[in-house]
Structures are given as C-alpha cells and as structure tokens.
C-alpha cells in the first residue's frame, strides 16, 4: 500500500456492499411496519 494509491477498489466495493445492505434493511423494516399496521387487531 502506497500513499499514491488514493482510489482503493476494495474499500469502494465494501462501501457498495454496506449501501446495499443498508437499503435492503430499510425496506425490510418498512414492510414489517406496514404489515404490523395493516394487520393490527381491531
């Protein structure tokens, strides 16, 4: 690893994985909340 190696593809890939899991998690939480609200006992 040298200081000239500014753009590290590994770190960029890691960021994309994190972003993907983050968005996926948000959708899971949203669907669970919607399901809980629509199927709440009257």
N, C-alpha and C positions, 0 to 999 in steps of 0.2 A: 504493500500500500504506500503510495507516494502522495505528497501534498498536491501534485499536479492532477491527480485523479479526482476531479471535483464531482463528476457525474458517476455515481456508483449504481450500476443497474440492479444490484441485489437489493439495495435499500429502496429503490424505486418499486421493485416488484413487491417487496414487503409492504410498502405503503398501499399498493393496489389491493393486496390481499386484505389488509386491515380495513380499507374503504369498503370492499365488497362485503366483508362480514358485518361491518357497521350498518350498511344499508339493509342487508338481509335481516339483521336483528331488529331494526326499526320496523320493518314490515311485519315480522312475526309478532312483535308487541302490539302493533296497531290492529292486526287481525284478531288477536286474542282479546283485546279490549272491546272491539266491535262485537265479537261473538258473545262476550260476557254481558254487554249492554243489551243486545237483541234477544238473548236467551235468559235474561234475569227473571226469576219467579215473580209473578204479578202480586 
